[in-house]
Amino acid sequence: MFGEYSFNDNQADSTDGDPGPDARPAPGNLPPEPASFVGRENELRLLESLLTERRLVTLTGVGGVGKSRLALRAVAAARQARPDGVWWAELSPLRDPSLLTATVAHAVGLADHSPRPPDEELCAWMADKELLLVLDTCEHLVADCRHLVGELLQSAPGLTILVTSREPLGMPTEEVVEVRPLPCEGPDSDALTLFRARALAATPRAAAVFADPERTAVAAEVCRRLDGIPLALELAGARMRLWTLEHMAERIGERLEVLSDARAALPRRHQTMRTTIGWSHELCEPLERLLWARLSAFTGDFDIAAARAVCSGGPLPAARVERLLAGLAAKSVVLRTEERGAGTRYRMLDTIREYGQDWLGELGEVEIVTDRHAHWYAALSQAADRGWMGPGQVDWYRRITAEHAQLRTALEHLIAADPTAALEMAGALWFYWFGCGHVHEGRGFLERALRAGPRTGAAYNQAVWALGLTALLQGDMDAAQRLGDECARDAARLADPERELRAGYLHAAAVLMPGDPVRALRLAGPRARAGHGGRTSGAGWLLCKLATGYALCDLRRFEEATEEAMSLREACVELGERWLRAYADYILAVAALGLGDHGEASRHVRAMLSGKRLLGDRFGIALGLDLLAAAVAGLGDGELAARLLGTGHAWWRTVGRPQMGSPSLTALRDQGERQARAAIGDAAYEAAFLGGAAAPTG
């Protein structure tokens, strides 16, 4: 994550030299390639050429023809590497066009905390980058993608964009490549190869089919009937587990003839894909069909617990969902994956999910299933809030990150259908918006939920506080102070010490960042905490201790800051909490630096960076790199300090304004630069800084 630098606790004294740019891992976020890729040699050669010559290439074709898989294979090739990476933005789960820029920014590793419009910030960040960006599945956002792509290409001359969509963006510079079905002719056709692979994966008995030339000819006819469309071939191949080849050929012929007549207005390939899915649907058990329809409420991937909660009911008991889901996976209706940190996940391809949505409408269950989906994820958000300050924090971070698409869908629905639940959910996700790099998105959802929901009660107070935290990280201190005041007044009326402490932290941080540590101490220091009361293990109390430690460092009262930070760290260790604990390590490092103990400062900040890495806290990582640079500069290693400052600069660019405009943070960073320049000279400093700035931040 940090290029050539290691920040594990057991490597605190490591100052190995730069292994050179070739040793760095290539930045990027490509999804894993599916195992069933077949053929496409001509298309891959064409894309290899186009992606070096053109800046905008769009792959078009019918649903299920393999646009995404072709795009992934093309950009995964080493020859398509770019100095700043190859990045994949999955847009199929996105329903709100206003979140398009945030989705792309998050995909490329930009966790923007600035108050500027997201489009401007993304364009500015990409301006000097040489990267390849894939926008996958754009057909439902064509106009918005066209606008964003135009801005990005104009702002970033080193940017190349590959789009997959059922229709082109319609831009003058766009090179459109139609992805056609796999060739079906001949005994070794690509279509037959794919069909054979899926049939053999479904059942070893299929080997006998392809050992017989006559039956292989029947299989080739099945492929021709299915027009060589990869998804249709996979669905048919999966049916070999239960059907003979001859029975399948007969049923496919009947089904295509009947349904093609009913859908004569559609182009043939659309008819084939649609009718093949319909045929697969008919061959499912009744409860499998019901589950298929209800699963269409999910955007993106989901886990078994969510499937049980959202899809059970009526004739479908929760206890049977897992078995039925396994049946749909065996039929290739649902894809099953194992993801690190997220466990077993399931998803439907868009074409199959759209079919399920139609059936959900036919069943008259759209509203009830959508409500169930939204309230399940609202309850998950509440559980994550309750568990955040405990030993499961890292697991909650990973789980909520895995559920990001579903959380968006749920919030969108609840803002219109149940504003009170939306308010509760948006406020419960404060840690995700504030601590995990989704500031712009969080602020947008919170503002909408606050406008729609009731303006009284604990949920309103929590949402106002969460909104204040997002304003704080965006550098909007006036809004943060105003929201802190409102929070404090409401908390007093609610007679809730925990909410009073949270409001005190927000207000204190809002005055501390611009440079008023004295006032911050009055708002969050020991006297203020004692005046409010409340649990000493609650988030409000601990956050106030954090603000106190920062304020004491700014006042150069380093011994007191150390005492406050040690107390905070011990409380976090007892709770099993990592996010605040890492910031306690940061304060200990700042205090040690102020007391002249650079080795101790380095040890603490490396521990801090290790914790921040676990939770994807880009703001914390940027802070820590500046501080580590100051510590190693004080130890006399000017070259490493310069590299760290360069890497820190790259991380600051992913969160917005460097040092957040804070005088104390800027002074700390400048101190490290002065010492590094003095140690190695300006020329060596610039070279090392640029080397560090090239380190990946993904």
C-alpha positions in Angstrom: 0.0 0.0 0.0 2.9 2.4 0.7 5.1 1.6 -2.2 8.6 0.7 -1.1 8.0 1.7 2.6 6.9 -0.8 5.2 5.0 0.5 8.3 4.5 -2.7 10.2 5.3 -2.4 13.9 8.0 -5.1 13.6 9.7 -3.1 10.8 9.9 0.2 12.7 13.6 0.5 12.2 13.7 -0.4 8.6 15.2 2.2 6.3 16.0 0.1 3.3 16.8 2.0 0.1 14.5 2.5 -2.8 14.3 -0.7 -4.8 13.5 1.3 -8.0 10.4 1.9 -9.9 10.4 -1.6 -11.5 10.0 -3.2 -8.1 6.9 -1.3 -7.2 3.6 -3.1 -7.5 1.6 -1.9 -10.5 -1.3 0.3 -9.2 -4.8 -0.7 -10.1 -7.9 -2.4 -8.8 -8.9 -4.9 -11.5 -11.5 -7.5 -10.5 -10.5 -11.2 -10.7 -10.8 -12.7 -14.2 -13.5 -15.4 -14.6 -12.2 -18.8 -15.6 -14.4 -19.2 -18.7 -12.8 -16.7 -21.1 -12.6 -18.3 -24.6 -11.2 -17.0 -27.9 -11.4 -13.3 -28.9 -7.8 -13.2 -30.2 -8.8 -10.8 -33.0 -10.6 -8.5 -30.6 -7.8 -8.5 -28.2 -5.3 -7.6 -30.9 -7.5 -4.7 -32.0 -8.0 -3.4 -28.5 -4.2 -3.6 -27.8 -3.7 -1.3 -30.8 -6.6 1.0 -30.1 -5.7 1.5 -26.4 -2.3 2.8 -27.4 -3.6 5.0 -30.2 -7.0 6.3 -29.1 -8.1 7.9 -25.8 -11.7 6.8 -25.7 -12.8 3.3 -26.8 -16.3 1.9 -26.2 -17.2 -1.8 -26.4 -20.9 -2.2 -27.4 -23.1 -5.3 -27.8 -26.1 -7.1 -26.5 -26.4 -8.1 -22.9 -24.5 -11.3 -22.2 -22.2 -11.0 -25.2 -19.1 -10.7 -23.0 -18.2 -7.0 -23.1 -16.9 -6.8 -19.5 -14.9 -10.0 -19.8 -13.3 -8.8 -23.0 -12.5 -5.5 -21.4 -11.0 -7.1 -18.4 -8.8 -9.5 -20.4 -7.6 -6.6 -22.6 -6.6 -4.3 -19.8 -5.1 -7.0 -17.6 -2.4 -7.6 -20.2 1.0 -6.3 -19.0 1.4 -4.4 -22.2 -1.6 -2.2 -21.2 0.1 -1.1 -18.0 0.2 2.6 -17.3 2.6 4.5 -15.0 -0.4 5.5 -12.8 -2.3 2.3 -13.1 -5.2 0.5 -14.7 -8.4 1.2 -12.7 -11.9 -0.4 -12.9 -15.1 1.4 -12.0 -18.1 -0.9 -11.8 -21.2 1.1 -12.6 -23.9 -1.5 -12.9 -25.0 -1.2 -9.2 -25.2 2.6 -9.5 -28.7 4.1 -9.8 -28.2 7.7 -8.7 -26.4 9.6 -11.5 -25.3 12.2 -8.9 -23.0 9.6 -7.4 -21.2 8.8 -10.7 -18.2 11.0 -10.0 -17.9 9.8 -6.4 -18.0 6.2 -7.7 -15.2 6.8 -10.2 -13.2 8.8 -7.7 -13.4 6.0 -5.2 -12.5 3.4 -7.8 -9.2 5.2 -8.6 -8.3 5.8 -5.0 -9.4 9.5 -4.6 -11.1 9.9 -1.2 -11.7 13.6 -1.8 -12.2 15.7 1.4 -12.3 19.1 -0.2 -15.4 21.3 -0.5 -14.9 21.7 -4.3 -17.4 20.0 -6.6 -16.4 16.4 -7.1 -16.1 16.7 -10.9 -13.5 19.5 -10.5 -11.5 17.6 -7.9 -11.4 14.5 -9.9 -10.3 16.4 -13.0 -7.6 18.2 -11.0 -6.4 14.9 -9.5 -6.2 13.2 -12.9 -4.6 16.2 -14.7 -1.0 14.9 -14.5 -1.8 11.2 -14.4 -1.0 8.5 -17.1 -3.7 5.9 -16.4 -6.2 3.7 -18.1 -9.7 3.9 -16.7 -12.4 1.3 -17.4 -16.1 2.4 -17.0 -17.9 -0.9 -17.0 -21.7 -1.1 -17.7 -22.7 2.5 -18.7 -25.9 2.0 -20.7 -28.2 3.3 -17.8 -26.0 6.4 -17.4 -25.0 7.3 -20.9 -25.7 11.1 -20.7 -23.9 11.4 -17.3 -21.0 9.3 -18.4 -20.7 11.3 -21.6 -20.4 14.5 -19.6 -17.9 13.1 -17.1 -15.8 11.5 -19.8 -15.6 14.7 -21.8 -14.4 16.6 -18.7 -11.8 14.0 -17.8 -10.4 13.7 -21.3 -10.1 17.5 -21.6 -8.4 17.8 -18.2 -6.1 14.8 -18.3 -4.0 14.4 -21.5 -2.5 11.2 -20.2 -5.8 9.5 -19.6 -7.2 6.7 -21.7 -10.8 5.5 -21.1 -12.3 2.1 -22.0 -16.1 1.9 -21.8 -18.5 -1.0 -21.9 -22.1 -0.2 -22.7 -25.0 -1.6 -24.7 -25.0 1.7 -26.6 -22.2 4.2 -27.4 -21.7 7.4 -25.5 -22.0 9.3 -28.8 -18.9 11.4 -28.5 -16.9 12.7 -31.5 -13.6 11.2 -30.4 -15.1 7.8 -29.4 -13.9 4.7 -31.2 -16.8 2.2 -31.1 -16.0 -1.6 -31.2 -19.0 -3.9 -31.5 -18.5 -7.1 -29.5 -20.0 -9.8 -31.5 -21.0 -13.3 -30.4 -18.5 -16.1 -30.5 -18.0 -17.9 -33.8 -20.2 -21.0 -34.1 -19.0 -22.7 -37.3 -16.8 -25.8 -37.3 -16.0 -28.5 -34.9 -13.5 -26.4 -32.9 -15.4 -23.2 -32.8 -15.0 -20.8 -29.8 -18.7 -21.1 -29.0 -18.5 -24.9 -28.8 -15.3 -24.6 -26.7 -17.1 -22.5 -24.2 -20.2 -24.7 -24.2 -18.0 -27.7 -23.6 -16.2 -26.1 -20.7 -19.4 -25.2 -18.9 -20.9 -28.6 -19.6 -17.9 -30.4 -18.2 -17.9 -28.1 -15.2 -21.5 -29.0 -14.6 -21.0 -32.7 -14.8 -18.2 -35.2 -15.7 -20.8 -37.2 -17.7 -20.6 -34.5 -20.4 -17.2 -35.9 -21.5 -19.0 -38.8 -23.2 -20.9 -36.3 -25.4 -17.8 -34.6 -26.7 -16.1 -37.9 -27.4 -18.8 -38.8 -29.9 -18.6 -36.9 -33.2 -22.3 -37.2 -33.9 -23.3 -35.8 -30.5 -20.6 -33.1 -30.8 -22.4 -32.1 -34.0 -25.6 -31.8 -32.0 -23.8 -29.6 -29.4 -22.5 -27.4 -32.2 -26.1 -27.0 -33.5 -27.1 -25.9 -29.9 -24.4 -23.3 -30.0 -25.6 -22.1 -33.4 -29.2 -21.9 -32.2 -27.9 -19.8 -29.3 -26.2 -17.4 -31.7 -22.8 -17.9 -30.0 -23.8 -15.5 -27.1 -21.5 -16.4 -24.2 -24.0 -16.0 -21.4 -26.6 -18.1 -23.3 -24.0 -20.8 -23.9 -23.0 -20.8 -20.2 -26.6 -21.1 -19.1 -27.2 -24.0 -21.5 -24.0 -25.7 -20.5 -24.9 -25.6 -16.9 -28.2 -27.5 -17.7 -26.2 -30.5 -18.7 -26.1 -31.5 -15.1 -29.8 -32.4 -15.3 -30.6 -32.8 -19.0 -29.3 -34.9 -21.9 -27.9 -33.0 -24.8 -30.6 -34.2 -27.2 -33.4 -33.2 -24.8 -31.8 -29.8 -24.4 -31.5 -29.3 -28.2 -35.2 -30.2 -28.6 -36.3 -27.9 -25.8 -34.1 -25.0 -27.0 -35.5 -25.2 -30.5 -39.1 -25.2 -29.3 -38.5 -22.4 -26.8 -36.7 -20.1 -29.3 -39.3 -20.6 -32.0 -42.3 -19.8 -29.6 -40.7 -16.8 -27.9 -39.0 -15.4 -31.0 -42.5 -15.0 -32.5 -43.7 -13.2 -29.4 -40.8 -10.8 -29.4 -40.5 -10.2 -33.1 -39.8 -6.5 -32.6 -36.5 -7.2 -30.9 -33.3 -7.8 -33.0 -32.5 -11.5 -33.3 -29.6 -11.5 -30.8 -31.7 -9.7 -28.2 -34.4 -12.3 -28.8 -32.0 -15.1 -28.4 -30.6 -13.8 -25.1 -34.0 -13.0 -23.7 -35.5 -16.3 -24.7 -32.6 -18.3 -23.5 -32.9 -16.7 -20.1 -36.6 -17.4 -20.2 -36.0 -21.0 -21.0 -33.6 -21.3 -18.1 -36.2 -19.6 -15.9 -38.8 -22.2 -16.9 -36.5 -25.1 -16.1 -36.0 -23.8 -12.5 -38.0 -25.1 -9.6 -40.9 -22.8 -8.6 -39.2 -21.7 -5.5 -36.0 -21.1 -7.4 -37.9 -18.8 -9.7 -39.3 -16.9 -6.8 -35.9 -16.5 -5.3 -34.5 -15.3 -8.7 -37.2 -12.6 -8.8 -36.6 -11.5 -5.2 -32.8 -11.5 -5.6 -33.3 -8.8 -8.3 -33.7 -6.3 -5.5 -29.9 -6.5 -4.9 -27.6 -4.1 -6.8 -24.1 -5.5 -6.9 -23.1 -8.5 -4.7 -24.6 -9.7 -1.5 -24.1 -12.4 1.2 -26.3 -15.3 2.3 -27.6 -13.5 5.4 -28.9 -10.7 3.3 -30.5 -13.2 0.8 -32.3 -14.9 3.7 -33.6 -11.7 5.2 -34.7 -10.1 2.0 -36.0 -13.1 0.0 -37.7 -15.3 2.5 -41.4 -15.1 3.2 -44.6 -16.8 2.1 -43.9 -20.1 0.4 -40.1 -19.5 0.6 -38.9 -20.2 4.2 -35.5 -18.7 5.3 -34.1 -22.2 5.9 -34.4 -23.1 2.3 -32.8 -20.0 0.8 -29.2 -21.2 0.9 -30.0 -24.5 -0.8 -32.0 -22.7 -3.5 -29.3 -20.2 -4.0 -26.8 -23.0 -4.5 -29.2 -24.4 -7.1 -29.3 -21.1 -9.0 -25.5 -20.9 -8.8 -25.2 -24.4 -10.3 -27.4 -23.2 -13.2 -25.2 -20.1 -13.7 -28.1 -17.8 -12.8 -26.1 -16.5 -9.8 -22.4 -16.1 -9.6 -20.6 -17.2 -6.4 -17.3 -15.7 -5.3 -15.0 -15.8 -2.3 -13.6 -12.4 -1.4 -10.9 -11.7 1.1 -12.3 -10.0 4.2 -15.9 -10.4 2.9 -16.4 -14.2 2.7 -18.8 -15.8 0.2 -20.6 -13.3 -2.0 -23.2 -13.8 -4.7 -24.3 -11.6 -7.6 -26.4 -11.7 -10.8 -25.3 -10.5 -14.1 -27.3 -7.5 -15.2 -29.2 -9.3 -18.0 -30.4 -12.0 -15.6 -31.2 -9.5 -12.9 -33.4 -7.5 -15.3 -35.3 -10.6 -16.2 -35.9 -11.2 -12.5 -37.1 -7.6 -12.0 -39.7 -8.2 -14.7 -40.9 -11.3 -12.8 -40.9 -9.5 -9.5 -43.2 -6.9 -11.1 -45.5 -9.7 -12.4 -45.7 -11.1 -8.9 -46.6 -7.7 -7.5 -43.8 -7.9 -4.9 -41.6 -4.9 -6.0 -42.5 -2.7 -3.1 -42.4 -5.3 -0.3 -39.1 -6.8 -1.4 -37.5 -3.3 -2.0 -38.7 -2.3 1.5 -37.3 -5.4 3.0 -34.0 -4.9 1.3 -33.7 -1.3 2.5 -34.6 -2.0 6.1 -32.2 -5.0 6.2 -29.3 -2.7 5.3 -30.6 0.0 7.6 -30.4 -2.5 10.5 -27.0 -3.6 9.3 -25.8 0.0 9.5 -27.2 0.3 13.1 -25.4 -2.9 14.1 -22.1 -1.6 12.6 -22.5 1.7 14.5 -22.9 -0.3 17.8 -19.9 -2.5 17.0 -17.6 0.2 15.6 -15.9 1.0 18.9 -15.0 -2.6 19.7 -12.9 -5.6 18.7 -14.9 -6.2 15.5 -14.1 -2.7 14.1 -11.8 -4.0 11.2 -14.4 -6.7 10.3 -17.2 -4.1 10.3 -15.1 -1.8 8.1 -14.6 -4.7 5.6 -18.2 -5.7 5.7 -19.6 -2.2 5.2 -17.1 -1.6 2.4 -18.3 -4.8 0.7 -21.9 -3.7 1.1 -21.3 -0.2 -0.3 -23.6 -0.6 -3.3 -26.4 -2.1 -1.3 -26.2 0.7 1.3 -26.5 3.3 -1.4 -29.6 1.5 -2.9 -31.2 1.3 0.6 -30.6 4.9 1.4 -32.0 6.1 -1.9 -35.2 4.1 -1.3 -35.6 5.1 2.3 -35.2 8.8 1.7 -38.3 8.7 -0.4 -40.2 5.8 1.3 -39.3 6.1 5.0 -37.5 9.4 5.8 -37.1 8.6 9.5 -35.4 5.3 8.8 -33.2 7.1 6.2 -32.2 9.6 8.9 -31.3 6.9 11.3 -29.3 5.0 8.7 -27.3 7.9 7.4 -26.4 9.0 10.9 -25.4 5.5 12.0 -22.9 5.4 9.1 -21.0 8.4 10.5 -17.8 6.3 10.9 -18.0 5.2 7.2 -18.4 8.8 5.9 -15.9 10.3 8.4 -13.3 7.6 8.9 -13.3 5.6 5.8 -13.0 8.1 3.0 -16.6 8.7 1.7 -17.0 12.4 2.8 -18.6 13.8 -0.3 -21.1 11.0 -0.6 -21.9 11.0 3.1 -22.5 14.7 3.2 -24.9 14.4 0.2 -26.9 11.6 1.8 -27.0 13.3 5.2 -28.2 16.6 3.8 -30.9 14.8 1.8 -32.0 12.7 4.8 -32.1 15.8 7.1 -34.3 17.7 4.6 -36.7 14.7 4.3 -36.8 13.4 7.9 -38.2 14.7 11.2 -36.2 17.6 12.7 -36.3 16.4 16.3 -35.1 13.5 18.4 -31.9 11.4 18.8 -31.8 10.4 15.1 -31.8 14.0 14.0 -29.1 14.9 16.5 -26.9 12.0 15.3 -27.4 13.0 11.7 -26.5 16.6 12.3 -23.4 15.5 14.2 -22.4 13.2 11.3 -22.9 16.0 8.9 -20.7 18.2 11.0 -17.9 15.6 10.8 -18.1 15.6 7.0 -17.9 19.4 6.9 -14.9 19.2 9.2 -13.0 17.0 6.9 -13.9 19.1 3.9 -12.4 22.1 5.6 -15.8 23.8 6.0 -15.1 25.0 9.5 -17.9 27.6 9.6 -20.4 24.8 8.9 -18.8 22.5 11.3 -19.0 25.0 14.1 -22.6 25.9 13.3 -23.5 22.2 13.3 -21.6 21.6 16.5 -23.6 24.4 18.2 -26.8 23.0 17.0 -25.8 19.5 18.1 -24.9 20.8 21.6 -28.2 22.6 22.0 -30.2 19.5 20.9 -28.1 17.1 23.1 -28.8 19.3 26.1 -32.5 19.2 25.5 -32.2 15.4 25.1 -30.2 15.2 28.4 -27.8 12.8 26.7 -24.2 13.1 28.0 -22.8 11.0 25.1 -24.4 13.3 22.5 -23.1 16.4 24.4 -19.6 14.9 24.3 -19.8 14.2 20.6 -21.0 17.8 20.0 -18.1 19.0 22.1 -15.6 17.1 20.0 -17.1 18.5 16.8 -17.0 22.0 18.0 -13.5 21.6 19.4 -12.1 20.1 16.2 -13.7 22.9 14.2 -11.8 25.6 16.2 -8.6 23.6 16.6 -7.9 23.0 12.9 -7.8 26.7 12.0 -5.5 27.3 15.0 -7.3 27.9 18.3 -6.1 25.2 20.7 -7.1 27.2 23.8 -10.7 27.3 22.9 -10.6 23.6 21.8 -9.4 22.7 25.3 -12.3 24.6 26.9 -14.7 22.6 24.7 -13.2 19.1 25.0 -10.7 19.1 27.8 -10.9 17.3 31.2 -13.2 20.0 32.8 -15.6 19.9 29.8 -15.7 16.1 29.9 -16.3 16.0 33.6 -19.1 18.6 33.2 -21.0 16.5 30.7 -20.5 13.1 32.5 -21.1 10.1 30.3 -19.3 6.8 29.7 -15.6 7.0 29.6 -15.6 4.3 27.0 -18.1 6.0 24.7 -17.1 7.5 21.3 -17.9 11.0 22.5 -15.6 10.8 25.6 -12.7 9.2 23.6 -13.1 11.7 20.7 -12.9 14.6 23.2 -9.7 13.1 24.6 -8.3 13.0 21.0 -9.1 16.7 20.5 -7.5 17.4 23.9 -4.3 15.7 22.9 -4.1 17.6 19.6 -4.7 20.9 21.4 -2.0 20.2 24.1 0.5 19.4 21.3 -0.4 22.7 19.6 0.2 24.5 22.9 3.6 22.6 23.2 2.4 21.0 26.5 3.9 17.8 25.4 4.1 15.9 28.7 0.3 16.5 29.3 -0.4 15.5 25.7 1.5 12.3 26.2 -0.5 11.5 29.4 -3.8 12.2 27.6 -2.8 10.1 24.6 -1.6 7.2 26.7 -4.9 7.2 28.5 -6.8 7.3 25.2 -4.6 4.5 23.8 -5.1 2.3 26.9 -8.9 2.7 26.6 -8.9 1.8 23.0 -6.7 -1.3 23.6 -9.2 -2.4 26.3 -12.1 -1.9 23.9 -10.2 -3.6 21.0 -10.7 -0.4 18.9 -8.1 0.5 16.2 -9.2 3.7 14.5 -8.9 6.1 17.5 -6.0 4.0 18.9 -4.0 4.9 15.8 -4.7 8.6 16.3 -3.6 8.2 19.9 -0.3 6.8 18.5 -0.1 9.9 16.3 -0.4 12.3 19.3 2.3 10.2 21.2 4.5 10.6 18.1 3.9 14.4 17.9 4.6 14.8 21.6 7.8 12.7 21.4 9.0 14.8 18.4 8.3 17.9 20.4 10.3 16.5 23.3 13.2 15.8 20.9 12.9 12.0 21.0 12.9 11.2 17.2 13.3 7.5 17.6 10.3 7.3 19.9 8.3 9.5 17.5 9.2 7.2 14.6 8.1 4.1 16.6 4.7 5.6 17.5 3.9 6.9 14.0 4.8 3.6 12.3 2.3 1.9 14.7 -0.2 4.6 13.7 0.2 4.0 10.0 -0.2 0.2 10.5 -3.6 0.9 12.1 -4.7 3.4 9.4 -3.8 0.9 6.7 -6.2 -1.7 8.1 -9.1 0.8 8.0 -8.4 2.6 4.7 -8.1 5.9 6.4 -6.4 8.0 3.7 -6.5 11.2 5.8 -4.7 9.4 8.6 -2.1 7.9 6.3 -1.3 11.3 4.8 -1.0 12.8 8.3 1.3 9.9 9.4 3.6 10.1 6.5 4.3 13.8 7.1 5.0 13.0 10.8 7.2 10.1 10.0 9.2 12.3 7.6 9.8 14.8 10.3 10.9 12.0 12.7 13.4 10.4 10.3 14.7 13.8 9.2 15.4 14.4 12.9 17.3 11.1 13.0 19.5 12.4 10.1 18.1 10.4 7.2 17.3 13.2 4.8 16.8 10.9 1.8 14.2 8.7 3.4 12.5 11.8 4.8 12.3 13.4 1.4 10.8 10.1 -0.1 8.3 10.0 2.7 7.3 13.6 2.1 6.8 12.8 -1.6 4.7 9.8 -0.8 2.7 11.9 1.7 2.2 14.5 -0.9 0.7 11.8 -3.2 -1.7 10.7 -0.4 -2.7 14.2 0.4 -3.7 14.6 -3.2 -6.1 11.8 -2.7 -7.9 13.5 0.1 -8.0 17.2 -1.0 -6.1 20.1 0.5 -2.6 19.3 1.8 -2.5 19.4 5.6 -6.2 20.5 5.5 -5.0 24.2 5.7 -4.1 23.7 9.3 -1.2 25.9 10.5 0.2 23.3 12.9 0.1 20.4 10.4 1.7 22.7 7.8 4.4 23.7 10.2 5.2 20.0 11.0 5.5 19.1 7.4 7.7 22.1 6.7 9.9 21.2 9.6 10.6 17.8 8.0 11.4 19.4 4.6 13.8 21.9 6.1 15.8 19.2 7.9 15.8 16.9 5.0 17.1 19.6 2.6 19.7 20.6 5.1 20.9 17.0 5.4 21.2 16.1 1.7 20.9 19.3 -0.3 18.2 20.6 -2.6 19.0 18.5 -5.7 19.0 15.2 -3.8 15.9 16.2 -1.9 14.0 17.0 -5.1 15.0 13.6 -6.7 14.0 11.6 -3.6 10.8 13.6 -3.2 9.8 12.8 -6.8 10.6 9.1 -6.3 8.3 9.0 -3.2 5.6 10.9 -5.0 5.5 8.2 -7.7 4.6 5.5 -5.1 1.1 4.0 -5.6 -1.7 5.1 -3.3 -4.1 2.4 -4.2 
